[in-house]
Amino acid sequence: MEFDKFVIGFEGLKLGEHDYKFLVDTAFFKELEYSEIQEGKVIVDAVLIKTERLMELDMSFEGEVIVPCDRCGEDLKQKVDFQETVVIKFDDEADEDQGMIVLKRGETDFDISHYIFESIILSLPSRKVHAEIEGEPRCDEALMAKINSSNKSNDNDNDNIDPRWAALKNLK
């Protein structure tokens, strides 16, 4: 299976539908130093519909990524499965808005990689934790025990508060 580069050249494209297939893999995520996604594999099927005034890009994302668990920090697999549509139009100044990308007049191609990355990030849940079994998290037990014991020792430290600051505890 052959995948397209993340640059869509639209100069010379005929009006109508054009199919693209992008592979977003671990190498892609490693290039982005600010990515919380450590590795993964997501296949993006895209259909570019070109009309005389604008273009519409329908994308279907499917795969999985590995992110750190918010509770224990261990690797957590998150499924990616969603669809998104973005409208691309031309104007005198480039801009991005929710669901719309405005390119400067005269541009002949568009690098879709950043938009794909943002779409994947935004599709992930805001709280990424291991699933619970009977109310208990499936996080690494030894690590969770260490975290919990650390929290208890911090509670004990609060008992030895300087008397000058003790009155502040009552302000809750």
Secondary structure, 3 states (H helix, E strand, C coil): CCCCCCEEECCCCCCEEEEEEEEEEHHHHHHCCCCCCCEEEEEEEEEEEECCCEEEEEEEEEEEEEEECCCCCCEEEEEEEEEEEEEEEEECCCEEECCEEEEECCCCEEECHHHHHHHHHHHCCCCCCCCEECCEECCCHHHHHHHHHHHHHHHHHHHCCCHHHHHHHHHC
